[in-house]
Amino acid sequence: MNIEEIFEKIKNRELTICETCDNIFDYVRWKVFCDECNTAKKRKKNKRNLEAYHKRMQDPEWVEEKRVRARKYREENPEKIKASQRKYREKRVKDPEWVKRYNAKSRARYLAKKKQED
């Protein structure tokens, strides 16, 4: 394809040019950036959010406030939490490896508690 054909397809809305990297891709309404640029932007945003979260986790007041909110939520919605846990367990019980790990953890807790009592 030569440049004239490409520009003709762009005019006919068959192709689009990415605004950041000048990549050419199929026309999709409202789409301005190619997939590579979109994923790069998302990674950058996720990294920024993660850094902000870690910075907040260093603040003891914020952590305590978060714990208070979680305790209050657990007090107000115990049946909702139990339903969520039950749904999770029912889904996982079908996986034999998960059951094996779950039973091993339970057994380890039981033996630790028994050892502590002796």
N, C-alpha and C positions, 0 to 999 in steps of 0.2 A: 504494500500500500504506500502510495506517495503522500506528500503533505496535502496536496489539494483534495484528495479523496478523504483524508482524515478530517480536514476542516469542513468538508461537505457533510460528513456523517455527524460532526458536532452540531452543525446548523440544523440538521434534520432530527436532532436529539436521539441519535443512536449511540453516540459515544460522549464521554465527559472527560475533562482534564482535572486532575487533583489540584487543589489550590496551593498545597505546600510543596509537593515533590514533582509536579508536572507529569505524573503518571497518567496514562490513558486507560479508561475502563468503561464498561457498558453503562449506558445511561440508566439511572434510577432516579425517580423524582425526589427532590430535596436532598439528594446525596451529593456532597461537595468534596469529600475527602475519600481517598482510596482506603482499602481495608488495612494496609500496613500502617498508614498514618493514624487511623482510628485506634488501632491496638496500641501504638506508641503513646498516643495521648492518654489512653486509659491506664497504661502502666505508670506513666508519669503522675497521673492524678492519684492512683492507688498508693504509690510510694509516698507522695506528699501527705495523704491521709494517715498512713501508717506511722510516719515520723511524728505527726501531730499527736496521734494517740499515745505513742511511747513517751512523748514529752509530758502529756497530761498525766500519765501513770506515775510520773515522778512526784507529782503533787499529792501529799498525803490527805489534804482536805478533799480533793476531788475524788480520791479513791474511797474515802469514808462515806462521802455523799452518795457514791454509786452503790456501795454496800447497803446503805440505809434504804435506798430506793428498791433494791433487789429484795431485801427483807420484807418491806411493805408489800411489794407485789406478791411475794410468796404467801403472806398472811391473807391477802385479799382474794387470791385465786388458787387455792390448793387443788380443787377438783380439775381445773384447767391444766395445771402442771402434771398431775397424776395421769390425766388422759393422754397428754403428750408423751409421757414416759412409757405408758402402756402401749401406745401406738408404735413407738420406736422399738420396744422390746418385741412386739408381735412381728414386726417387719424383719428384725434381725434373727429371730429364733429359727427362721428357715435356713440360715447359713450355718452349717455345722462347725466351721472354723471359729465363728464368733461365739457359738455355744461353748466350744472347748476352752477358749480364752476366758469367757465369763465364769465358767465353772472353776477354772484354775485360780482366778482372782478370788472367788468366793472361798475356795478351799484354803488359800494362803491367809486370808483374813481370819478364818475360823481357827487355823492352827496358831496364828500369832496371838489371838485373844486367849486361846487355851493355854499357851505357853506363859502368857502374862499372868494368868490366874494362879498358875503353879508356883 
